[in-house]
Amino acid sequence: MAGIPVEDIVVPDLGDQVAEATLTRWLVGAGDLVVEGDPIAEVEAEKVNVEIPAPRTLHVVELLASEGQTVAVGQPIARTRDA
């Protein structure tokens, strides 16, 4: 994919004092097209499930974290490219 710009989706700020979460479920896979606002993954932090939405319409290139993995706020979890 040389020459095609890619962008990482990162774990968003999840609130006061939350530094990490567990990626509980992927809702997309590599190669999927997602529309702005569609949930792409679920994470759990302090017993609260949070969906991570797509920031805009994108193609998912690669998943960078596994279900069950602990991920830090700001950590890339998926690589995408514009649709």
C-alpha positions as CSV (number, residue, x, y, z in Angstrom):
1,M,0.0,0.0,0.0
2,A,2.9,2.3,-0.7
3,G,1.7,5.9,-1.3
4,I,-1.7,5.4,0.3
5,P,-2.0,7.5,3.5
6,V,-2.9,5.5,6.6
7,E,-4.1,6.8,10.0
8,D,-4.3,5.0,13.3
9,I,-7.4,5.0,15.5
10,V,-6.4,5.3,19.1
11,V,-8.1,4.5,22.4
12,P,-9.8,7.8,23.3
13,D,-9.7,9.6,26.6
14,L,-12.1,7.6,28.8
15,G,-12.5,10.0,31.7
16,D,-10.8,11.1,34.9
17,Q,-7.9,9.0,36.1
18,V,-8.5,6.2,33.5
19,A,-5.2,5.3,31.9
20,E,-6.1,1.9,30.3
21,A,-8.9,-0.4,29.3
22,T,-9.5,-3.9,28.0
23,L,-10.4,-4.3,24.4
24,T,-13.4,-6.6,24.8
25,R,-14.7,-6.9,21.3
26,W,-14.0,-5.9,17.7
27,L,-17.1,-4.9,15.7
28,V,-15.1,-4.7,12.4
29,G,-12.4,-6.6,10.6
30,A,-9.6,-5.8,8.3
31,G,-11.0,-4.8,4.9
32,D,-14.3,-3.5,6.3
33,L,-15.7,-0.1,5.3
34,V,-17.0,1.8,8.3
35,V,-19.2,5.0,8.2
36,E,-18.6,8.0,10.5
37,G,-20.0,7.3,13.9
38,D,-20.3,3.5,13.5
39,P,-18.8,1.6,16.5
40,I,-15.6,-0.2,15.6
41,A,-14.7,-1.7,18.9
42,E,-15.8,-2.1,22.6
43,V,-13.5,-1.4,25.5
44,E,-14.1,-1.9,29.2
45,A,-12.7,0.4,31.8
46,E,-13.6,0.3,35.5
47,K,-16.5,-2.0,34.7
48,V,-18.0,0.3,32.1
49,N,-18.2,-0.7,28.4
50,V,-17.5,2.0,25.9
51,E,-17.9,1.8,22.1
52,I,-15.2,3.5,20.1
53,P,-16.7,5.1,17.0
54,A,-15.2,5.7,13.6
55,P,-14.1,9.4,13.3
56,R,-15.2,9.4,9.6
57,T,-15.9,7.0,6.8
58,L,-12.8,4.8,6.5
59,H,-11.5,1.4,5.3
60,V,-10.0,-0.7,8.1
61,V,-6.5,-1.8,7.0
62,E,-5.3,-3.7,10.1
63,L,-6.3,-4.4,13.6
64,L,-3.4,-3.6,16.0
65,A,-4.8,-5.0,19.2
66,S,-6.4,-8.3,20.2
67,E,-9.6,-9.0,22.1
68,G,-8.8,-9.3,25.7
69,Q,-5.7,-7.2,25.4
70,T,-5.1,-4.3,27.8
71,V,-4.7,-1.0,25.9
72,A,-3.6,2.4,27.1
73,V,-5.4,5.6,26.4
74,G,-3.8,7.0,23.2
75,Q,-2.6,3.6,22.0
76,P,-3.3,2.8,18.4
77,I,-5.7,-0.1,18.0
78,A,-6.5,0.0,14.3
79,R,-4.9,1.3,11.1
80,T,-7.2,2.8,8.5
81,R,-7.2,4.7,5.2
82,D,-9.8,7.1,3.7
83,A,-12.6,5.5,1.8
